[in-house]
Amino acid sequence: MVNKLRDKSEEELKLLYIKFFSNELNEEWREITKEADFKNASDEDIIQAIQKQRYSN
């Protein structure tokens, strides 16, 4: 398995991650947005906030 993944591009690895962990990603999105109000936020604002929350370490 590792050998097969070793030859994948960054983009291919990201797509595989989304495919394999889609349920967890959907649940995380529901948890993040359950009390959110996005009326005045741009797509870029939302993306930056998610990235900051997830990768703040």
C-alpha positions as CSV (number, residue, x, y, z in Angstrom):
1,M,0.0,0.0,0.0
2,V,2.8,2.4,0.9
3,N,4.6,1.8,-2.3
4,K,1.5,2.5,-4.3
5,L,1.0,5.8,-2.5
6,R,4.7,6.8,-2.8
7,D,4.3,7.5,-6.5
8,K,1.1,9.6,-6.2
9,S,1.2,13.3,-6.8
10,E,0.2,15.8,-4.1
11,E,-3.1,16.3,-5.8
12,E,-3.8,12.6,-6.1
13,L,-3.1,12.1,-2.4
14,K,-5.5,14.9,-1.5
15,L,-8.2,13.3,-3.5
16,L,-7.6,9.9,-2.0
17,Y,-7.7,11.5,1.5
18,I,-11.1,13.1,0.7
19,K,-12.4,9.8,-0.7
20,F,-11.3,7.7,2.3
21,F,-12.2,10.2,5.0
22,S,-15.3,11.8,3.6
23,N,-17.6,10.7,6.5
24,E,-15.2,12.2,9.0
25,L,-14.8,15.4,7.0
26,N,-18.6,15.7,6.7
27,E,-19.1,15.2,10.4
28,E,-16.3,17.7,11.2
29,W,-18.0,20.3,8.9
30,R,-21.4,19.7,10.6
31,E,-19.8,20.2,14.0
32,I,-17.9,23.4,12.9
33,T,-21.0,24.9,11.3
34,K,-23.8,23.9,13.6
35,E,-23.9,27.4,15.2
36,A,-22.4,29.4,12.4
37,D,-23.9,32.3,10.5
38,F,-22.2,32.7,7.1
39,K,-24.4,35.5,5.7
40,N,-21.7,38.1,5.5
41,A,-18.7,35.9,5.0
42,S,-16.9,35.3,1.7
43,D,-15.8,31.9,0.5
44,E,-12.2,32.9,1.2
45,D,-13.0,34.0,4.7
46,I,-14.6,30.6,5.4
47,I,-11.7,28.7,4.0
48,Q,-9.2,30.7,6.0
49,A,-11.1,30.2,9.2
50,I,-11.3,26.4,8.7
51,Q,-7.6,26.2,7.8
52,K,-6.7,28.3,10.9
53,Q,-8.8,26.1,13.2
54,R,-7.5,22.9,11.7
55,Y,-3.8,23.7,11.3
56,S,-3.2,26.3,14.0
57,N,-0.5,24.2,15.7
